[in-house]
Amino acid sequence: MAIFLAILASVLVIFLSFYLYSWTYWLRRGIPGPLGFPIFGNLLNHFHHEEPLGLKLQEFTKKYGKVFGITEGLRQTLVISDVEMINEVFVKQFDNFYGRKLSPLHGDPENDERVSIFISQGHRWKRLRNLSSPTFSSASLRKLLGTVEDSVFQILDVLEKKGGDQIDMLEIYQEFTLDVIGRIAMGQEGSKIFENPLFSPVRQIFGKGNRWLFTILSVLPKPLALMIRKRVMQPSEASKNPAVIISLVIQKAVSERIRQRKEQGAPGEPEDFIDLFLDAQSEIDIKSEKNEEFLKANIGKIDRKLSMDEIIAQCFVFIVAGFDTTALSLAFSTWLLTRNPEKMRKAQEEIDEICTDANISFDQIAKLKYLDNVAKEALRLYPLAGLAVSRKCMKSTEVCGIRIEKDTNIQVDTWSVHYDKQIWGEDSNEFRPERWNDQQMKNGANYLPFGFGPRQCIGMRLAMMEEKLILAHILRKFDFEIGSKTQIPLKLVGRATTQPETLVLKLRKRDY
């Protein structure tokens, strides 16, 4: 019995020592930062839906400076808002930081069969990126415009029918963006606005939810965490996990498309993302890819090959990302125009002058410079996906005098960068679309709503096209106004993204 107790005590001491060593990593390095709690570190900040993590990091930056460290379970993360460091990590030393900061919930980017462009790294990421990029070219967007505009017209019908009622514009925009991405990614036939079975599970991913699984996996050793994650994400018709539900829907759609193509043959041109990816499908051994030897300068020709699981993963990430971020960007642009009616009038004057037909062309969208400024300024003031601006150190290196060890995560405090008065001036807290008329436009490491460097968001141009198109159509017919149910000031919530708790507004038909 004594021997057993001694062994148990030794195991407990080793266990506690291991977590204590991890918890005090930045303290031992002499880098400031909030300690958080033993074992968990700063993980508990991820729990607060009512207090977005992006805003919490902004508070920490004010207290600890532009470079500080946090621990998230067993992960060490260096949080930065120094522009020189951001440029060094995301561009100049991309070869050392080509991975993204991931949680155990994302799985294993090296060995999992179902890996998306968002979490992949090395040559696998390069292959997925090159394959997907043509979908978001100007030529492809021109072809997609008619489909996007049809969804806009469906939304306009809804707004017309609601008349002078106060409307939840965030929900309207979410219905719109899911409809668009469903049609161009999944081959959805016709509009399913307010009838889309995927709406609820996709929305759940970004809702309050329960973070217990994320917390448990974050404090467990990686092999054990990945094993549990694989079990939880196992495909099952009985699963209530929204990610599993969405994946099963996609899997059925891909399988059905494969059946159709066997019977009818492949279309001349890809009709949606599924066709695009199926044209590149083949069985591959993902473990044969030398991701650890990835060098930006040494990438030559790549194999245009995708496995069935990778096809499902690409469709999944495009649906989820295309739903939330664009809808939130629209919501914040709408809110800022509502609170600044003189800016709204200026945008409407531009739209009235350029968009004279019932339909709005691709070239007309490109000419809406002020509306473009509005969207950019909204994303500066509300960098809704700031937590995605991150990297993982793949090889130990030094950045701006700080030694960064392999596997350390880098998280950019995007909110602090976007509100930095040294970059944006004393009016950095103000909504001023005109600031984007400056020929020396703020960009690069100063402006990060879509990330920065080679891994910048691939869907950026599609998102901007969607946003400008629907705003132009709505603003041609309506004015946004404050209503009795409008939340003032706007309360921000969320974890993965930062979102308004509610955005209920009045739409009044314009007096010409």
Secondary structure, 3 states (H helix, E strand, C coil): CHHHHHHHHHHHHHHHHHHHHHHCHHHHHCCCCCCCECCCECHHHHHCCCCCHHHHHHHHHHHHCCEEEEEECCEEEEEECCHHHHHHHHHHCHHHCCECCCCHHHCCCCCCCCCCCCCCCHHHHHHHHHHHHHHHCHHHHHHHHHHHHHHHHHHHHHHHHHCCCEEEHHHHHHHHHHHHHHHHHHCCCCCCCCCCCCHHHHHHHCCCCCCHHHHHHHCCCHHHHHHHHHHHCCCCCCCCCHHHHHHHHHHHHHHHHHHHHHHHCCCCCCCCHHHHHHCCECCCCHHHCCHHHCCHHHCCCCCCCECHHHHHHHHHHHHHHHHHHHHHHHHHHHHHHHHCHHHHHHHHHHHHHHCCCCCCCHHHHHHCHHHHHHHHHHHHHCCCCHHHCEEECCCCEEECCEEECCCCEEEECHHHHHCCHHHHCCCCCCCCHHHHHCCCCCCHHHCCCCCCHHHCCCCHHHHHHHHHHHHHHHHHHEEEECCCCCCCCCCEECCCCCEECCCEEEEEECCC
